Amino acid sequence: MHWPSRSSDDRQLVVGLGNPGPRYAGNRHNAGFLVVDLLADRVGGRFKAHRGRCDVVEARLAGGPVVLAKPKSYVNESGGPIVAISRFYKVPISRITIVHDELDLPFGTLRLKRGGGDGGHNGLRSATSALGSREYARVRFGIGRPPGRQDPADYVLRDFSAAERKELGYLVDRAADAVEALLADGLESAQNKFNE
């Protein structure tokens, strides 16, 4: 596939939300990390520690320069690292995309949007507060609501179920495709292709 070329002054920042460390690696809350990990694999990049309190990969993706970032803070405190990394690389809000788990979408559903509320997601609340704006793009990875009376905070910190894990590779791949489409062709085109 041929992507249009972008110059270095229109660098994009793609942030995956998740909690650091092996204890959380398979959690539903780490869907954002899974997607940016796959994007890093696609470009042959390895995450390196950055003083902006993120692990980052600098690469070319979808025809232009991109920084993939995973904040080293917990999800609910990810705003500070997101601001630090966006300032370091001089990326404006209009070119920031945050990939995150989404309780309000059924498992396996993908939605792209710009702006809007945080829907009770503490990572988005932290990002919006720190950035002083809601106008960043979001790639929302549906994880569904917890069964019965399970506390949502407990549910997001549990690993994907065995049944979900059977589909997870495909869904993460599709979400990574959606990020690439968003970077290459813009939000509206990517929404038309990936929003369900």
PyMOL commands that place a pseudoatom at each C-alpha (Angstrom):
pseudoatom trace, name=CA, resn=MET, resi=1, chain=A, elem=C, hetatm=0, pos=[0.000, 0.000, 0.000]
pseudoatom trace, name=CA, resn=HIS, resi=2, chain=A, elem=C, hetatm=0, pos=[1.367, 3.445, -0.869]
pseudoatom trace, name=CA, resn=TRP, resi=3, chain=A, elem=C, hetatm=0, pos=[0.865, 6.175, 1.730]
pseudoatom trace, name=CA, resn=PRO, resi=4, chain=A, elem=C, hetatm=0, pos=[1.073, 9.862, 0.908]
pseudoatom trace, name=CA, resn=SER, resi=5, chain=A, elem=C, hetatm=0, pos=[4.274, 11.364, 2.243]
pseudoatom trace, name=CA, resn=ARG, resi=6, chain=A, elem=C, hetatm=0, pos=[4.261, 13.667, 5.269]
pseudoatom trace, name=CA, resn=SER, resi=7, chain=A, elem=C, hetatm=0, pos=[7.120, 15.917, 6.326]
pseudoatom trace, name=CA, resn=SER, resi=8, chain=A, elem=C, hetatm=0, pos=[8.833, 15.927, 9.726]
pseudoatom trace, name=CA, resn=ASP, resi=9, chain=A, elem=C, hetatm=0, pos=[6.994, 19.057, 10.840]
pseudoatom trace, name=CA, resn=ASP, resi=10, chain=A, elem=C, hetatm=0, pos=[3.696, 17.160, 10.849]
pseudoatom trace, name=CA, resn=ARG, resi=11, chain=A, elem=C, hetatm=0, pos=[4.821, 14.437, 13.227]
pseudoatom trace, name=CA, resn=GLN, resi=12, chain=A, elem=C, hetatm=0, pos=[1.993, 12.492, 14.847]
pseudoatom trace, name=CA, resn=LEU, resi=13, chain=A, elem=C, hetatm=0, pos=[1.855, 11.212, 18.430]
pseudoatom trace, name=CA, resn=VAL, resi=14, chain=A, elem=C, hetatm=0, pos=[0.032, 7.952, 19.137]
pseudoatom trace, name=CA, resn=VAL, resi=15, chain=A, elem=C, hetatm=0, pos=[-0.363, 7.164, 22.837]
pseudoatom trace, name=CA, resn=GLY, resi=16, chain=A, elem=C, hetatm=0, pos=[-1.556, 3.800, 24.087]
pseudoatom trace, name=CA, resn=LEU, resi=17, chain=A, elem=C, hetatm=0, pos=[-3.083, 3.798, 27.563]
pseudoatom trace, name=CA, resn=GLY, resi=18, chain=A, elem=C, hetatm=0, pos=[-2.265, 1.022, 30.021]
pseudoatom trace, name=CA, resn=ASN, resi=19, chain=A, elem=C, hetatm=0, pos=[-0.648, 0.272, 33.343]
pseudoatom trace, name=CA, resn=PRO, resi=20, chain=A, elem=C, hetatm=0, pos=[3.103, -0.460, 33.342]
pseudoatom trace, name=CA, resn=GLY, resi=21, chain=A, elem=C, hetatm=0, pos=[4.631, -3.753, 34.420]
pseudoatom trace, name=CA, resn=PRO, resi=22, chain=A, elem=C, hetatm=0, pos=[4.011, -7.465, 33.839]
pseudoatom trace, name=CA, resn=ARG, resi=23, chain=A, elem=C, hetatm=0, pos=[1.294, -7.683, 36.497]
pseudoatom trace, name=CA, resn=TYR, resi=24, chain=A, elem=C, hetatm=0, pos=[-1.074, -5.667, 34.285]
pseudoatom trace, name=CA, resn=ALA, resi=25, chain=A, elem=C, hetatm=0, pos=[0.074, -6.804, 30.837]
pseudoatom trace, name=CA, resn=GLY, resi=26, chain=A, elem=C, hetatm=0, pos=[-3.003, -8.905, 29.964]
pseudoatom trace, name=CA, resn=ASN, resi=27, chain=A, elem=C, hetatm=0, pos=[-5.583, -6.614, 31.578]
pseudoatom trace, name=CA, resn=ARG, resi=28, chain=A, elem=C, hetatm=0, pos=[-8.496, -5.152, 29.635]
pseudoatom trace, name=CA, resn=HIS, resi=29, chain=A, elem=C, hetatm=0, pos=[-7.253, -1.706, 30.746]
pseudoatom trace, name=CA, resn=ASN, resi=30, chain=A, elem=C, hetatm=0, pos=[-4.079, -2.333, 28.708]
pseudoatom trace, name=CA, resn=ALA, resi=31, chain=A, elem=C, hetatm=0, pos=[-5.784, -2.560, 25.306]
pseudoatom trace, name=CA, resn=GLY, resi=32, chain=A, elem=C, hetatm=0, pos=[-4.057, 0.691, 24.286]
pseudoatom trace, name=CA, resn=PHE, resi=33, chain=A, elem=C, hetatm=0, pos=[-0.629, -0.755, 25.078]
pseudoatom trace, name=CA, resn=LEU, resi=34, chain=A, elem=C, hetatm=0, pos=[-1.420, -3.869, 23.011]
pseudoatom trace, name=CA, resn=VAL, resi=35, chain=A, elem=C, hetatm=0, pos=[-2.243, -1.738, 19.960]
pseudoatom trace, name=CA, resn=VAL, resi=36, chain=A, elem=C, hetatm=0, pos=[0.858, 0.490, 20.117]
pseudoatom trace, name=CA, resn=ASP, resi=37, chain=A, elem=C, hetatm=0, pos=[3.025, -2.581, 20.800]
pseudoatom trace, name=CA, resn=LEU, resi=38, chain=A, elem=C, hetatm=0, pos=[1.754, -4.061, 17.537]
pseudoatom trace, name=CA, resn=LEU, resi=39, chain=A, elem=C, hetatm=0, pos=[2.382, -0.795, 15.669]
pseudoatom trace, name=CA, resn=ALA, resi=40, chain=A, elem=C, hetatm=0, pos=[5.955, -0.803, 17.024]
pseudoatom trace, name=CA, resn=ASP, resi=41, chain=A, elem=C, hetatm=0, pos=[6.368, -4.395, 15.791]
pseudoatom trace, name=CA, resn=ARG, resi=42, chain=A, elem=C, hetatm=0, pos=[5.130, -3.383, 12.348]
pseudoatom trace, name=CA, resn=VAL, resi=43, chain=A, elem=C, hetatm=0, pos=[7.846, -0.730, 12.017]
pseudoatom trace, name=CA, resn=GLY, resi=44, chain=A, elem=C, hetatm=0, pos=[10.531, -2.880, 13.651]
pseudoatom trace, name=CA, resn=GLY, resi=45, chain=A, elem=C, hetatm=0, pos=[10.837, -0.463, 16.569]
pseudoatom trace, name=CA, resn=ARG, resi=46, chain=A, elem=C, hetatm=0, pos=[11.753, -1.158, 20.183]
pseudoatom trace, name=CA, resn=PHE, resi=47, chain=A, elem=C, hetatm=0, pos=[10.396, 1.016, 22.968]
pseudoatom trace, name=CA, resn=LYS, resi=48, chain=A, elem=C, hetatm=0, pos=[13.046, 3.048, 24.767]
pseudoatom trace, name=CA, resn=ALA, resi=49, chain=A, elem=C, hetatm=0, pos=[12.734, 5.004, 28.004]
pseudoatom trace, name=CA, resn=HIS, resi=50, chain=A, elem=C, hetatm=0, pos=[12.295, 8.740, 27.497]
pseudoatom trace, name=CA, resn=ARG, resi=51, chain=A, elem=C, hetatm=0, pos=[12.708, 11.517, 30.040]
pseudoatom trace, name=CA, resn=GLY, resi=52, chain=A, elem=C, hetatm=0, pos=[9.099, 12.515, 29.328]
pseudoatom trace, name=CA, resn=ARG, resi=53, chain=A, elem=C, hetatm=0, pos=[8.001, 9.583, 31.548]
pseudoatom trace, name=CA, resn=CYS, resi=54, chain=A, elem=C, hetatm=0, pos=[7.010, 7.478, 28.553]
pseudoatom trace, name=CA, resn=ASP, resi=55, chain=A, elem=C, hetatm=0, pos=[8.522, 4.613, 26.640]
pseudoatom trace, name=CA, resn=VAL, resi=56, chain=A, elem=C, hetatm=0, pos=[8.711, 5.700, 23.003]
pseudoatom trace, name=CA, resn=VAL, resi=57, chain=A, elem=C, hetatm=0, pos=[9.390, 4.491, 19.485]
pseudoatom trace, name=CA, resn=GLU, resi=58, chain=A, elem=C, hetatm=0, pos=[10.209, 7.065, 16.797]
pseudoatom trace, name=CA, resn=ALA, resi=59, chain=A, elem=C, hetatm=0, pos=[9.338, 5.747, 13.357]
pseudoatom trace, name=CA, resn=ARG, resi=60, chain=A, elem=C, hetatm=0, pos=[7.788, 6.361, 9.991]
pseudoatom trace, name=CA, resn=LEU, resi=61, chain=A, elem=C, hetatm=0, pos=[4.276, 5.022, 9.787]
pseudoatom trace, name=CA, resn=ALA, resi=62, chain=A, elem=C, hetatm=0, pos=[1.534, 5.605, 7.228]
pseudoatom trace, name=CA, resn=GLY, resi=63, chain=A, elem=C, hetatm=0, pos=[3.810, 7.828, 5.153]
pseudoatom trace, name=CA, resn=GLY, resi=64, chain=A, elem=C, hetatm=0, pos=[5.193, 10.099, 7.819]
pseudoatom trace, name=CA, resn=PRO, resi=65, chain=A, elem=C, hetatm=0, pos=[6.958, 10.547, 11.142]
pseudoatom trace, name=CA, resn=VAL, resi=66, chain=A, elem=C, hetatm=0, pos=[5.247, 9.255, 14.247]
pseudoatom trace, name=CA, resn=VAL, resi=67, chain=A, elem=C, hetatm=0, pos=[6.051, 8.811, 17.909]
pseudoatom trace, name=CA, resn=LEU, resi=68, chain=A, elem=C, hetatm=0, pos=[4.456, 5.804, 19.580]
pseudoatom trace, name=CA, resn=ALA, resi=69, chain=A, elem=C, hetatm=0, pos=[4.256, 6.293, 23.341]
pseudoatom trace, name=CA, resn=LYS, resi=70, chain=A, elem=C, hetatm=0, pos=[3.337, 4.304, 26.437]
pseudoatom trace, name=CA, resn=PRO, resi=71, chain=A, elem=C, hetatm=0, pos=[3.149, 6.419, 29.616]
pseudoatom trace, name=CA, resn=LYS, resi=72, chain=A, elem=C, hetatm=0, pos=[5.066, 4.916, 32.545]
pseudoatom trace, name=CA, resn=SER, resi=73, chain=A, elem=C, hetatm=0, pos=[2.448, 6.143, 35.014]
pseudoatom trace, name=CA, resn=TYR, resi=74, chain=A, elem=C, hetatm=0, pos=[-0.739, 4.346, 35.936]
pseudoatom trace, name=CA, resn=VAL, resi=75, chain=A, elem=C, hetatm=0, pos=[-3.642, 4.970, 33.571]
pseudoatom trace, name=CA, resn=ASN, resi=76, chain=A, elem=C, hetatm=0, pos=[-5.345, 7.481, 35.875]
pseudoatom trace, name=CA, resn=GLU, resi=77, chain=A, elem=C, hetatm=0, pos=[-2.191, 9.641, 35.950]
pseudoatom trace, name=CA, resn=SER, resi=78, chain=A, elem=C, hetatm=0, pos=[-1.257, 9.449, 32.269]
pseudoatom trace, name=CA, resn=GLY, resi=79, chain=A, elem=C, hetatm=0, pos=[-1.997, 13.111, 31.469]
pseudoatom trace, name=CA, resn=GLY, resi=80, chain=A, elem=C, hetatm=0, pos=[1.349, 14.407, 32.777]
pseudoatom trace, name=CA, resn=PRO, resi=81, chain=A, elem=C, hetatm=0, pos=[3.482, 12.064, 30.651]
pseudoatom trace, name=CA, resn=ILE, resi=82, chain=A, elem=C, hetatm=0, pos=[1.278, 12.734, 27.585]
pseudoatom trace, name=CA, resn=VAL, resi=83, chain=A, elem=C, hetatm=0, pos=[1.803, 16.494, 27.935]
pseudoatom trace, name=CA, resn=ALA, resi=84, chain=A, elem=C, hetatm=0, pos=[5.545, 16.064, 28.539]
pseudoatom trace, name=CA, resn=ILE, resi=85, chain=A, elem=C, hetatm=0, pos=[6.035, 13.909, 25.458]
pseudoatom trace, name=CA, resn=SER, resi=86, chain=A, elem=C, hetatm=0, pos=[3.841, 16.098, 23.229]
pseudoatom trace, name=CA, resn=ARG, resi=87, chain=A, elem=C, hetatm=0, pos=[5.803, 19.194, 24.260]
pseudoatom trace, name=CA, resn=PHE, resi=88, chain=A, elem=C, hetatm=0, pos=[9.164, 17.489, 23.772]
pseudoatom trace, name=CA, resn=TYR, resi=89, chain=A, elem=C, hetatm=0, pos=[8.255, 16.494, 20.206]
pseudoatom trace, name=CA, resn=LYS, resi=90, chain=A, elem=C, hetatm=0, pos=[6.252, 19.721, 19.596]
pseudoatom trace, name=CA, resn=VAL, resi=91, chain=A, elem=C, hetatm=0, pos=[3.110, 17.825, 18.583]
pseudoatom trace, name=CA, resn=PRO, resi=92, chain=A, elem=C, hetatm=0, pos=[-0.083, 19.900, 18.752]
pseudoatom trace, name=CA, resn=ILE, resi=93, chain=A, elem=C, hetatm=0, pos=[-3.355, 18.475, 20.112]
pseudoatom trace, name=CA, resn=SER, resi=94, chain=A, elem=C, hetatm=0, pos=[-4.691, 18.124, 16.565]
pseudoatom trace, name=CA, resn=ARG, resi=95, chain=A, elem=C, hetatm=0, pos=[-2.051, 15.445, 15.875]
pseudoatom trace, name=CA, resn=ILE, resi=96, chain=A, elem=C, hetatm=0, pos=[-2.405, 13.447, 19.106]
pseudoatom trace, name=CA, resn=THR, resi=97, chain=A, elem=C, hetatm=0, pos=[-4.254, 10.120, 19.040]
pseudoatom trace, name=CA, resn=ILE, resi=98, chain=A, elem=C, hetatm=0, pos=[-4.994, 8.191, 22.237]
pseudoatom trace, name=CA, resn=VAL, resi=99, chain=A, elem=C, hetatm=0, pos=[-5.803, 4.474, 22.025]
pseudoatom trace, name=CA, resn=HIS, resi=100, chain=A, elem=C, hetatm=0, pos=[-7.801, 3.207, 25.007]
pseudoatom trace, name=CA, resn=ASP, resi=101, chain=A, elem=C, hetatm=0, pos=[-10.136, 0.549, 26.348]
pseudoatom trace, name=CA, resn=GLU, resi=102, chain=A, elem=C, hetatm=0, pos=[-13.832, 1.494, 26.283]
pseudoatom trace, name=CA, resn=LEU, resi=103, chain=A, elem=C, hetatm=0, pos=[-16.448, 0.040, 28.664]
pseudoatom trace, name=CA, resn=ASP, resi=104, chain=A, elem=C, hetatm=0, pos=[-19.329, 1.629, 26.747]
pseudoatom trace, name=CA, resn=LEU, resi=105, chain=A, elem=C, hetatm=0, pos=[-18.652, -0.405, 23.597]
pseudoatom trace, name=CA, resn=PRO, resi=106, chain=A, elem=C, hetatm=0, pos=[-19.258, -4.154, 23.297]
pseudoatom trace, name=CA, resn=PHE, resi=107, chain=A, elem=C, hetatm=0, pos=[-16.138, -6.312, 23.234]
pseudoatom trace, name=CA, resn=GLY, resi=108, chain=A, elem=C, hetatm=0, pos=[-14.606, -6.261, 19.769]
pseudoatom trace, name=CA, resn=THR, resi=109, chain=A, elem=C, hetatm=0, pos=[-16.226, -2.985, 18.686]
pseudoatom trace, name=CA, resn=LEU, resi=110, chain=A, elem=C, hetatm=0, pos=[-13.964, -0.235, 17.429]
pseudoatom trace, name=CA, resn=ARG, resi=111, chain=A, elem=C, hetatm=0, pos=[-14.804, 3.474, 17.182]
pseudoatom trace, name=CA, resn=LEU, resi=112, chain=A, elem=C, hetatm=0, pos=[-12.741, 6.475, 16.173]
pseudoatom trace, name=CA, resn=LYS, resi=113, chain=A, elem=C, hetatm=0, pos=[-13.655, 10.015, 17.167]
pseudoatom trace, name=CA, resn=ARG, resi=114, chain=A, elem=C, hetatm=0, pos=[-12.237, 13.393, 18.062]
pseudoatom trace, name=CA, resn=GLY, resi=115, chain=A, elem=C, hetatm=0, pos=[-13.180, 15.233, 21.226]
pseudoatom trace, name=CA, resn=GLY, resi=116, chain=A, elem=C, hetatm=0, pos=[-16.039, 14.436, 23.569]
pseudoatom trace, name=CA, resn=GLY, resi=117, chain=A, elem=C, hetatm=0, pos=[-16.222, 13.490, 27.216]
pseudoatom trace, name=CA, resn=ASP, resi=118, chain=A, elem=C, hetatm=0, pos=[-14.197, 10.923, 29.109]
pseudoatom trace, name=CA, resn=GLY, resi=119, chain=A, elem=C, hetatm=0, pos=[-17.086, 8.483, 29.700]
pseudoatom trace, name=CA, resn=GLY, resi=120, chain=A, elem=C, hetatm=0, pos=[-15.766, 7.780, 33.183]
pseudoatom trace, name=CA, resn=HIS, resi=121, chain=A, elem=C, hetatm=0, pos=[-12.352, 6.716, 31.833]
pseudoatom trace, name=CA, resn=ASN, resi=122, chain=A, elem=C, hetatm=0, pos=[-9.790, 8.045, 34.311]
pseudoatom trace, name=CA, resn=GLY, resi=123, chain=A, elem=C, hetatm=0, pos=[-6.997, 7.978, 31.728]
pseudoatom trace, name=CA, resn=LEU, resi=124, chain=A, elem=C, hetatm=0, pos=[-8.947, 10.227, 29.374]
pseudoatom trace, name=CA, resn=ARG, resi=125, chain=A, elem=C, hetatm=0, pos=[-9.946, 12.470, 32.269]
pseudoatom trace, name=CA, resn=SER, resi=126, chain=A, elem=C, hetatm=0, pos=[-6.274, 12.844, 33.204]
pseudoatom trace, name=CA, resn=ALA, resi=127, chain=A, elem=C, hetatm=0, pos=[-5.238, 13.482, 29.581]
pseudoatom trace, name=CA, resn=THR, resi=128, chain=A, elem=C, hetatm=0, pos=[-7.963, 16.087, 29.003]
pseudoatom trace, name=CA, resn=SER, resi=129, chain=A, elem=C, hetatm=0, pos=[-7.138, 17.875, 32.245]
pseudoatom trace, name=CA, resn=ALA, resi=130, chain=A, elem=C, hetatm=0, pos=[-3.382, 17.952, 31.556]
pseudoatom trace, name=CA, resn=LEU, resi=131, chain=A, elem=C, hetatm=0, pos=[-3.718, 18.900, 27.878]
pseudoatom trace, name=CA, resn=GLY, resi=132, chain=A, elem=C, hetatm=0, pos=[-6.374, 21.506, 28.626]
pseudoatom trace, name=CA, resn=SER, resi=133, chain=A, elem=C, hetatm=0, pos=[-8.390, 20.225, 25.673]
pseudoatom trace, name=CA, resn=ARG, resi=134, chain=A, elem=C, hetatm=0, pos=[-10.617, 17.348, 24.618]
pseudoatom trace, name=CA, resn=GLU, resi=135, chain=A, elem=C, hetatm=0, pos=[-9.819, 17.806, 20.939]
pseudoatom trace, name=CA, resn=TYR, resi=136, chain=A, elem=C, hetatm=0, pos=[-7.456, 14.886, 20.496]
pseudoatom trace, name=CA, resn=ALA, resi=137, chain=A, elem=C, hetatm=0, pos=[-8.385, 11.843, 18.431]
pseudoatom trace, name=CA, resn=ARG, resi=138, chain=A, elem=C, hetatm=0, pos=[-9.397, 8.639, 20.179]
pseudoatom trace, name=CA, resn=VAL, resi=139, chain=A, elem=C, hetatm=0, pos=[-9.318, 5.053, 19.016]
pseudoatom trace, name=CA, resn=ARG, resi=140, chain=A, elem=C, hetatm=0, pos=[-11.812, 3.375, 21.344]
pseudoatom trace, name=CA, resn=PHE, resi=141, chain=A, elem=C, hetatm=0, pos=[-11.289, -0.371, 21.825]
pseudoatom trace, name=CA, resn=GLY, resi=142, chain=A, elem=C, hetatm=0, pos=[-14.509, -1.942, 23.112]
pseudoatom trace, name=CA, resn=ILE, resi=143, chain=A, elem=C, hetatm=0, pos=[-14.134, -4.210, 26.144]
pseudoatom trace, name=CA, resn=GLY, resi=144, chain=A, elem=C, hetatm=0, pos=[-17.824, -4.355, 27.105]
pseudoatom trace, name=CA, resn=ARG, resi=145, chain=A, elem=C, hetatm=0, pos=[-19.439, -3.884, 30.485]
pseudoatom trace, name=CA, resn=PRO, resi=146, chain=A, elem=C, hetatm=0, pos=[-18.661, -6.114, 33.482]
pseudoatom trace, name=CA, resn=PRO, resi=147, chain=A, elem=C, hetatm=0, pos=[-21.053, -9.017, 34.051]
pseudoatom trace, name=CA, resn=GLY, resi=148, chain=A, elem=C, hetatm=0, pos=[-23.600, -8.844, 36.852]
pseudoatom trace, name=CA, resn=ARG, resi=149, chain=A, elem=C, hetatm=0, pos=[-22.605, -6.536, 39.659]
pseudoatom trace, name=CA, resn=GLN, resi=150, chain=A, elem=C, hetatm=0, pos=[-18.866, -6.645, 39.151]
pseudoatom trace, name=CA, resn=ASP, resi=151, chain=A, elem=C, hetatm=0, pos=[-17.252, -3.288, 39.857]
pseudoatom trace, name=CA, resn=PRO, resi=152, chain=A, elem=C, hetatm=0, pos=[-16.035, -1.686, 36.591]
pseudoatom trace, name=CA, resn=ALA, resi=153, chain=A, elem=C, hetatm=0, pos=[-12.742, -0.730, 38.305]
pseudoatom trace, name=CA, resn=ASP, resi=154, chain=A, elem=C, hetatm=0, pos=[-12.164, -4.401, 39.126]
pseudoatom trace, name=CA, resn=TYR, resi=155, chain=A, elem=C, hetatm=0, pos=[-13.285, -5.554, 35.667]
pseudoatom trace, name=CA, resn=VAL, resi=156, chain=A, elem=C, hetatm=0, pos=[-10.810, -3.386, 33.735]
pseudoatom trace, name=CA, resn=LEU, resi=157, chain=A, elem=C, hetatm=0, pos=[-7.940, -4.697, 35.872]
pseudoatom trace, name=CA, resn=ARG, resi=158, chain=A, elem=C, hetatm=0, pos=[-8.779, -8.315, 35.047]
pseudoatom trace, name=CA, resn=ASP, resi=159, chain=A, elem=C, hetatm=0, pos=[-7.256, -10.171, 32.126]
pseudoatom trace, name=CA, resn=PHE, resi=160, chain=A, elem=C, hetatm=0, pos=[-9.284, -10.731, 28.983]
pseudoatom trace, name=CA, resn=SER, resi=161, chain=A, elem=C, hetatm=0, pos=[-11.294, -13.952, 29.297]
pseudoatom trace, name=CA, resn=ALA, resi=162, chain=A, elem=C, hetatm=0, pos=[-10.234, -17.144, 27.493]
pseudoatom trace, name=CA, resn=ALA, resi=163, chain=A, elem=C, hetatm=0, pos=[-13.014, -16.627, 24.928]
pseudoatom trace, name=CA, resn=GLU, resi=164, chain=A, elem=C, hetatm=0, pos=[-11.975, -12.992, 24.390]
pseudoatom trace, name=CA, resn=ARG, resi=165, chain=A, elem=C, hetatm=0, pos=[-8.310, -13.958, 24.007]
pseudoatom trace, name=CA, resn=LYS, resi=166, chain=A, elem=C, hetatm=0, pos=[-9.228, -16.150, 21.023]
pseudoatom trace, name=CA, resn=GLU, resi=167, chain=A, elem=C, hetatm=0, pos=[-10.343, -13.011, 19.153]
pseudoatom trace, name=CA, resn=LEU, resi=168, chain=A, elem=C, hetatm=0, pos=[-7.923, -10.539, 20.705]
pseudoatom trace, name=CA, resn=GLY, resi=169, chain=A, elem=C, hetatm=0, pos=[-5.102, -10.873, 18.163]
pseudoatom trace, name=CA, resn=TYR, resi=170, chain=A, elem=C, hetatm=0, pos=[-7.455, -10.110, 15.280]
pseudoatom trace, name=CA, resn=LEU, resi=171, chain=A, elem=C, hetatm=0, pos=[-9.029, -7.173, 17.122]
pseudoatom trace, name=CA, resn=VAL, resi=172, chain=A, elem=C, hetatm=0, pos=[-5.695, -5.609, 18.098]
pseudoatom trace, name=CA, resn=ASP, resi=173, chain=A, elem=C, hetatm=0, pos=[-4.560, -6.007, 14.480]
pseudoatom trace, name=CA, resn=ARG, resi=174, chain=A, elem=C, hetatm=0, pos=[-7.717, -4.251, 13.279]
pseudoatom trace, name=CA, resn=ALA, resi=175, chain=A, elem=C, hetatm=0, pos=[-7.263, -1.424, 15.794]
pseudoatom trace, name=CA, resn=ALA, resi=176, chain=A, elem=C, hetatm=0, pos=[-3.657, -0.959, 14.611]
pseudoatom trace, name=CA, resn=ASP, resi=177, chain=A, elem=C, hetatm=0, pos=[-4.954, -0.819, 11.018]
pseudoatom trace, name=CA, resn=ALA, resi=178, chain=A, elem=C, hetatm=0, pos=[-7.420, 1.859, 12.147]
pseudoatom trace, name=CA, resn=VAL, resi=179, chain=A, elem=C, hetatm=0, pos=[-4.617, 3.954, 13.672]
pseudoatom trace, name=CA, resn=GLU, resi=180, chain=A, elem=C, hetatm=0, pos=[-2.630, 3.702, 10.427]
pseudoatom trace, name=CA, resn=ALA, resi=181, chain=A, elem=C, hetatm=0, pos=[-5.688, 4.707, 8.387]
pseudoatom trace, name=CA, resn=LEU, resi=182, chain=A, elem=C, hetatm=0, pos=[-6.313, 7.659, 10.708]
pseudoatom trace, name=CA, resn=LEU, resi=183, chain=A, elem=C, hetatm=0, pos=[-2.709, 8.872, 10.291]
pseudoatom trace, name=CA, resn=ALA, resi=184, chain=A, elem=C, hetatm=0, pos=[-2.667, 8.344, 6.532]
pseudoatom trace, name=CA, resn=ASP, resi=185, chain=A, elem=C, hetatm=0, pos=[-6.121, 9.469, 5.432]
pseudoatom trace, name=CA, resn=GLY, resi=186, chain=A, elem=C, hetatm=0, pos=[-7.573, 11.523, 8.282]
pseudoatom trace, name=CA, resn=LEU, resi=187, chain=A, elem=C, hetatm=0, pos=[-10.324, 10.885, 10.798]
pseudoatom trace, name=CA, resn=GLU, resi=188, chain=A, elem=C, hetatm=0, pos=[-13.387, 10.941, 8.568]
pseudoatom trace, name=CA, resn=SER, resi=189, chain=A, elem=C, hetatm=0, pos=[-12.020, 8.421, 6.090]
pseudoatom trace, name=CA, resn=ALA, resi=190, chain=A, elem=C, hetatm=0, pos=[-10.853, 6.117, 8.906]
pseudoatom trace, name=CA, resn=GLN, resi=191, chain=A, elem=C, hetatm=0, pos=[-14.244, 6.410, 10.635]
pseudoatom trace, name=CA, resn=ASN, resi=192, chain=A, elem=C, hetatm=0, pos=[-16.019, 5.395, 7.433]
pseudoatom trace, name=CA, resn=LYS, resi=193, chain=A, elem=C, hetatm=0, pos=[-13.828, 2.315, 7.206]
pseudoatom trace, name=CA, resn=PHE, resi=194, chain=A, elem=C, hetatm=0, pos=[-13.618, 1.189, 10.829]
pseudoatom trace, name=CA, resn=ASN, resi=195, chain=A, elem=C, hetatm=0, pos=[-16.498, 2.601, 12.915]
pseudoatom trace, name=CA, resn=GLU, resi=196, chain=A, elem=C, hetatm=0, pos=[-19.091, -0.059, 13.628]
for i in range(1, 196): cmd.bond("trace and resi %d" % i, "trace and resi %d" % (i + 1))
show_as sticks, trace
zoom trace
